[in-house]
Amino acid sequence: MNDMTKNIVLWLVIAGVLYVVASSISTQPASTSIPYSDFISRVESGDVQEAKIGESAITGTYKDGSQFKTVKPPTLDTNLMPTLIQNKVNVVGVEPERQGFLMQLFLSVLPILIILAIFIFFMRQMQGGGKGGGGPMTFGKSKAKLLGEDQIKTTFADVAGVEEAKEEVQELVEFLRDPAKFQRLGGKIPRGVLMVGSPGTGKTLLAKAIAGEAKVPFFSISGSDFVEMFVGVGASRVRDMFEQAKKHSPCIIFIDEIDAVGRSRGAGVGGGHDEREQTLNQLLVEMDGFDGNEGIIVIAATNRPDVLDPALLRPGRFDRQVTVPLPDIRGREHVLKVHMRQVPISEDVDPSVIARGTPGFSGADLANLVNEAALFAARANKRMVSMEEFEKAKDKILMGAERRSMVMSEKEKLNTAYHEAGHAIVGRLVPEHDPVYKVSIIPRGRALGVTMYLPEEDRYSQSKRGLESSICSLYGGRLAEEMTLGFDGVTTGASNDIERATKLARAMVTKWGLSEKLGPLAYEEEEGEVFLGKQMSQRKSMSEQTAEEIDREVRAIIDSCYGRAKQILEDNRDKLDLMAEALMQYETIDANQIEDIMTGHKPRPPKDWRDQGPGNGAAAGGDKEPGDDAIGGPANTH
C-alpha cells in the first residue's frame, strides 16, 4: 500500500466519524422537560399553544414562546386528544425518525471494514511492513541489496595494486556494455567469476568497480544470508534472487564469502547439513541449468577456495578464478596514492619510501596506515600529515601500541634490554636474515619488548640458510639472558621464541624436505576437515622409527642453531653490553644506532631525543608475556 492510498483511506475514515457525530447532535433549541401530569394541567389551564406528538415524547410551545418536553406514559391515554382539542391546542403529529440510506449503509459496513483493517494490519506486520522487512512471511525472499546504475560511484581508478586482476575482469565490463561484440563471433561471456585472495586485498572493491564501470544494476549479498534455521529457505532465496536479477538484466550478482554456502558436500558426518546443501544445489541449477541466465554475471569472493565444492568451480558456473594477491612494492605505492587523496599530505611524504617499508601489507592494511597517520596528525593539532606521523603509524601497526603506563623495576628493564639486544645482534650477523628495523624495550600491544626485522624487498620463498638464521635469531634473546643471569636466571620471556623456532625446524624436516638424513619426503599430511566434506579416515604416513628419526633430526637442527647463536654472542659480548646500555638510555634504537654499535662506536642519540635524565621514560621487560603470540603483522617480530 503506497502513501497516497493510505491518505485516502485515512480521510474517508475521518469523514465517516465526523458524519456520525454530526448526525447525532440535535439542531433543536433547548427545551424544559416537565412531568406528564404538569403537561395535562397546563393544557387544561390554557397555557399550551402547540403540541407535537411523537411515538414516545411530546414537545411543544407555551403561549409565552418557551419550549417544553415531556415523555408519554407507557399506558394509552384515550382522553389526551379530546383534552387538547377542547383547549384549542394546535396538535401536530411527528413522523418516526429514520436513518438515511448512507448512514444505514455506513453502519452496516463499518464492522466489516474494522475486521478487514485489523486483518490487513496483522498480515503486513508478519510480512515485515511491506518494505522488505524481516517478517516471518518473507522467509523465501532474497536479502540481496540492489544498487542502481547511478548509485555506484566506484571505478577502476579507485582500485590499485591488483593490475593483473583488473585486466582479467576488464572484458566483463566490455561485455556488459556491448554484448553484441562478443556474440557476433559466437563467444560466451563467463557466467561466473570467483575472486580468490587474502582478507583485505580488495575483492569486494574490485566487484563494485566492475559494476561502476559497466553502469549496470548490482545485487550484493553475503553467503550467510542464504542459510536460516528453516528448511528450504536458502534455496527459495536463491530462486528469488535470480528472478529479480532477470528483471534487471544485464546485471551483476555479487556473493561475498561464498564459502559459507558453497562448501564441499560429501562426508555427512554428524548429520550433515542438508539445508546448506539444498541451497548449494539450487545455486548450481540457477547458474547452469536448463534455463539460461543470459546477461547475469555472478561474481563471488572467498579467502577459502580449498573448501568449495568442485561442482561450483567447473566451467559453466564459475568459469574463471581471478587471484587478487597482496600488492607488490609498486602496487603498494599506487594504493597509498589512492588513499592519500582524501588526506592533506605534507611535501616530505614519499609514497615510494612508505611502500618500501611495508612489505606484506594488504590494501586494507595500507588504508589503515593512512588513517592512523591522519589520527596522529589530528592529535598533534597539525594541519597536514607528515612523514613523522606515517612512521609512528607504521610502528603502531607493526609492533602494537605503546604501553608507557607500565612500571617495572630496573632489574627487569635491564634483563629486557639484554634479551632484545641478543635478538638484534644475532639477526644482524647471521647470513640471509632480514635487516634489523628497530629495537625497543617499551611494551607494545601484548609484547613487553620488541625486536623488529623488516625485509628490504618482497620475498616469496626462503632458503635453508635463511631458515636456520631465523632460528638462530629466535634463540638470541634466551642466550643473552643465560649469559648475563646464568641458567637459573633465564626467564619465561622466550616461550614464544622457542615455540616458533621448534615449528620452523619441524617444518624443515617434515614439509620442506630440508633434512639431508631424511631426504625430500613429505612426512606431514594436511588433515582435512571432516565437516568440510573430507574423508574421515586418515592414512598413517610414517612408522614409529621414522617419527623418532624426525624428532632426532629436529633436535639436531635446534642444537646446531643454538650453538651458532651462542658462539656469535660470546664473540660479540662487548657489543651486547653496549646495545643493552643504549636501550636502557634511549628505550628505542633504530638501524642507524645499531650500525654504530656493530662498528664498535657509541650510538648516536635518536633524532627526536630529549635528555630526560636517568630513570625517566617507560619501563619494560621481557620479550613476551607467557603464552602470548607474536605481535606485528607482516614483518618478523622477535
C-alpha angles and dihedrals in degrees: 000000000000127000095259093056091047091053093049093051091047094052092047091054091048091049091050093051092048091050092053092048093047093049092052093056113089119227093202120112118256115278135192117246114223134177118264092244091056089050091055091047092051090049092052091048090053097244096122118087102175136012127193110200119203134172096279107359140050121211128179153135133271121223089255089060099253122133130238140183134195138173120239115235116247090244119084113256106205093179096058100087095043090050092051094048093045091055092047096246116165103240119204125182119221121213117231113265114256128186119241123253094253092050092049090049092048094048092048095048097040097083091049091050092050093051091046092049092050091049093050091047094054093044091052090049090053090049094052099261095295092276101099093278125159100255121151092256092060097065095120097043118107118251093206114135114228117216115191127225093264096044097068112077097167116113137173088270088070092054117077138165096037102078096150092052090049091053092051093054095040092091090056088063091048091051094050091049096044113012093169091066091069098032093058090068094041094254122149124210116233110270093213139020121199115205113205125187148114119289113282098021094118107261095142092043091053091051091052090049090055091054092044093051094045094045094223133132115278124211113198124191138152123236091237091059091073098058119078136159092258120084116247096014095110094051090048091052091051090053092047092049093053091045089055091046091053089056090055097040127183093050145125127248113201118195112189120204093008091177087081090072105014101062121137119281118218131082100058092196114161094024095305122240107275095172093056092045091051089052091049092049091052091049090051091051094047093050096047114005135118091288112071119222099209114186094017115113118189116209117188131184130204141153091205107063090152093072097050121112114258091228088062094053099049122109111275093045112040097005095172137039116205115197113213102197133190108278120258123225094284091044091051090052091053092047091051091051091052093052093042091063090081095047129070102242126201120232093248092064112105114187092199091059092049091047091052090053097049107063114170094021117140125217090263091050091053092048088052090049092056091046093050090049090052090050091051090052092048090050089055092047092243123156095214136034112245134192090263091065091048090053091050091048092049091051091049093051096042100040105019132248118312117257101202092160092075113104120201136168123267089246092058091044090053092048089051091049092053091045094054092040089056091054092048098047095047092045089049095052104038117090125258093011125140113260118259109259103181141343122206138171091194109110111250123186107321093333118098093202133008138209109186125200118193122192117231093223141011111287125199101176139020133218128229089252091054092049092051089049090053090053090050093052091047090059093045093089096051092046091051089054091048092051094051103034103024126241093293091054097056111122134214091254092101096059094105092045091054092048093051094045092051092050091050093050093047092048090051089057103036105029111023101037094231096141116101093203098050097033132210098323129128108235095170123070125199106245110227121221110251091210091055090063099271123137118270098221118079123200116229106240103192143034127240091256091052091051090053090048090052091052091051092049093049089050091050092053091048093047092048094050091043091054092047092051091048092051091049093052093045090052091049101039091131091056090047091055092045093051093047089051090050091050091050089053103039101020090210128048129180137208095283094055091045089054090053091052094047090053090053098254130123108264119252117241118263118268095253095036120141116184104243098173129247119316097021125118132043123328121222140169144181129022099254137358109253111276096010122131124231118279126213124080120237101351125076115264120191 
